[in-house]
Amino acid sequence: MQQKSLNPDEIISLVGGRKYSCVLENPINNIASLENAKSSDVAFCRDSKLRKVLNQSQAGIVITTEKLASQYTGKASIISHSNPELAFSELIDHFYPEKKTLSGVQQGAYIHPSAVVHQEASIANGVTIAENASIAAGVVIMPGCVIGAEAKIGENTLLHPNVVVYAGVSIGKKCIIQANATIGSDGFGYTKSKKGWRKIQHIGSVVIGDEVEIGANTCIDRGMLGDTKINRGVKLDNLIQIAHNVTVGDNTIMAACSGVAGSTKIGNECMIAGRVSIIGHLTIVSQTIIAVGSFVINSIKEAGMYGGVVGVYPQKKNLKLIAVLNKIAETGRALWKKEET
């Protein structure tokens, strides 16, 4: 159920910012995109490329940057904010608060007698919790999840359907694990023998810090000897592979279809775009940004923005290399056309 409507002053009180211009004091009762908003909606804009869409929007209130506010020519009331997207996310929470889940264990769940499940946890039908597992207060485990022996799940963590948490894995507080994620599966470790590939048993685990989010179908392998570590505040998108003994530092964010090979150490507050490949045993310093589609083959020792499909370079150098390659390709095409004629 949506929360009560808000007028401009109430919005500012809730999320900050200031009234840049106020055409109407009409209450706002919903949120919407710039393109779809009506006079009873609030929208946001942070990108100067959307200036035309912003000016044409039918939203009653728009939260935007000081610069875009000064250039605005439309009919909405404007609230300027240093971080419009953050303000908008807080308004989403206001209008669409999380639904309360009743605590307790549904009849179709199986809980081993030695497992400890807090009375304020919510365990859905079809969940399996193995021996000596520990489930803290406020945890919500949705249908089809499997929690392995001696696994630990911290307070107010949410597991969406069909998440698999292997034995010995530790998950912190206020985490969100999306559907079909697998945490603690064996790492990819084999050694050659006369009879073929011999599997190396992985006796480490996975340790996940507080407030981590893990996307759907993402896989995090357990360590071979030590642990794979996903530290506090990390956000992982869907379809990501984290190999054995990797460490991902605090508040690092990684987009879909990226992969990190074994024993690589990624620092704090890094931003890794989609489809990035990182080979094993590297070190990536904190506050590194890696562009989409990059292939990282060397450690990164200095913070900055990097990109490249054959190794990564500082982004300015990478863009120059791309320009040179394009020029070579154009020259080649011109020569081929001459030969054909």
Beta strands, then each sheet from edge to edge (+ up, - down):
strand 1: 18-21
strand 2: 30-31
strand 3: 41-45
strand 4: 61-64
strand 5: 77-80
strand 6: 104-105
strand 7: 110-111
strand 8: 116-117
strand 9: 122-123
strand 10: 128-129
strand 11: 134-135
strand 12: 140-141
strand 13: 146-147
strand 14: 152-153
strand 15: 158-159
strand 16: 164-165
strand 17: 170-171
strand 18: 176-177
strand 19: 182-185
strand 20: 190-193
strand 21: 196-199
strand 22: 206-208
strand 23: 213-214
strand 24: 219-221
strand 25: 228-230
strand 26: 235-236
strand 27: 241-242
strand 28: 247-248
strand 29: 253-254
strand 30: 259-260
strand 31: 265-266
strand 32: 271-272
strand 33: 277-278
strand 34: 283-284
strand 35: 288-290
strand 36: 295-296
strand 37: 304-307
strand 38: 313-314
sheet 1: 1+ 5- 4- 3- 2-
sheet 2: 6+ 9+ 12+ 15+ 18+ 23+ 26+ 29+ 32+ 35+ 37+ 38-
sheet 3: 7+ 10+ 13+ 16+ 19+ 24+ 27+ 30+ 33+ 36+
sheet 4: 8+ 11+ 14+ 17+ 22+ 25+ 28+ 31+ 34+
sheet 5: 20+ 21-
end
